């Protein structure tokens, strides 16, 4: 059976098992979130990163390769800057061989050189740039160690590679962590997205556990700032629509006062199908494996375990059972149980 048939058969089987609420699956995972290193070239004010450099050795990371024929998505990043890794190009090219896999990369973009830019735009890639301000001074304050001019050079390299014809399988998102320092600059993002080739704009919120002073939504809620953002959101959405930019936001529930709307019903968790679809591998947590980054209970460790065996072990089956039976508290994150995500 060829790769396309293997992928299609697994996808069909997985969709049926998720729909029917199967607990032990015959299908393989469809998605991986791989955070192979905490190494980074910046020290951003909203990031919990420490100076500890924890990186999965290549021979350990290669344990994901047997899953490649079945996967539709690998999301690289989240724990550090993926382009800091010496071996990432080797892994990226190995992954490219499988046309069924979309590679999603989260990056600050500052280490993307001409060679990388040319490779990325010709690949089945969704690139998410983390850019928290388009005002140079604010950007460099938030992203300690970054230069706004270097960011623009990175984007220019990417877009230069796209001028010969934009492949349909390459796209970019601009991600913003909304905080006290940048909340009055959000209206500047739609035009920046259009000018720099971004297909979508996404707004995230600053977690108070990382930087309490910058939090304006939760424990250090700022009604004045939230009122300003609420008034600006409509104009931002309209401008994005006019410019052909997809707009996505997870701050809406905070400014609309609906953060507890799904707690009592359990509706959000009962609809979650990540334990049927996905695995997370986190170098920063010592190689811990879970269904997703907000889940509570680890199912194993990349250093010690075989991924295909973990997929149906006792802990993973409990995740599925608890979601089906609406008994997810202690297993699912409070964010999933509380907020509309």
QUIFEN-V406595 format. One line per field, one symbol per residue. ss: DSSP state (h for helix, s for strand, l for the rest). phi: phi as a letter, one per 20 degrees, with the letter a starting at -180 (. if undefined). burial: I if it has 16 or more other C-alpha atoms within 10 Angstrom, else O. A space follows every 10 residues. Layout:
ss: ???
phi: ???
burial: ???
This chain:
ss: llhhhhhhhh hhhhhhhhhh llllllllll ssssslslll llssllllll llllsllhhh hhhhhhhhhh llssssllll lhhhlllhhh hhhhhhllll lsssssslll lllhhhhhhh hlllssssss lllllhhhhh hhsslllhhh hhhhhhhhhh hhllllllls ssssssssll llhhhhhhhh hhhhhlllls ssssslllll lhhhllllll llhhhhhhhh hhhhhhhhhh hhhllssssl lhhhhhllll llllllhhhh lllhhhhsss sshhhllsss llllllllls slllllhhhh lllhhhhhhh hhhhllllsl lslhhhhhll l
phi: .fgffgffff fffffffffe mfdddeeegd ccdddfaefb eccffddegd efddcffgff fffegfegfe edbcdeonda efffefefff fgfgfgfeff eeedcdbenf dfefffgfff fedecdddee ceadegffgf ffdgnedfff ffffffffff feffpeffed bcdddceebg fcfedffefg fffffdneeb ccdddffffe bgfefcddfd gdgffffffg fefffffffg ffemdfdcbd eggfeemcfd fdfffmgfff efcffecbcd ccffdmnfcb fbfefedfdr bffddeffff gcffffffgf fffgelcefn defgfffdef d
burial: OOOOOOIIOI IOIIIOIIOO IIIIIOIIII IIIIIIIIII IIIIOIIOIO OOOIIIOOOO IOOIOOOIII IIIIIIIIII IIIOIOOOOO OOOOIOOIOI IIIIIIIIII IIOIOOIIOI IIIIIIIIII IIIIOOOOII OIIOOIOIOO IOIIIIIIIO IIOOOOOOOI IIIIIIIIII IIIOIIIOII OOIIOOIIII IIIIIIIIOO OIIIIIIOOO IOOOIIOOII OIIOOIIOII OOOOIIIOIO IIIIIOOOIO IIIOOIOIII OIIIIIIIII IIIIOOIIII IIOOIIIOII IIIOOOIOOI IIOOIIIIII IIIIOIIIOO IIIOOIIIII O
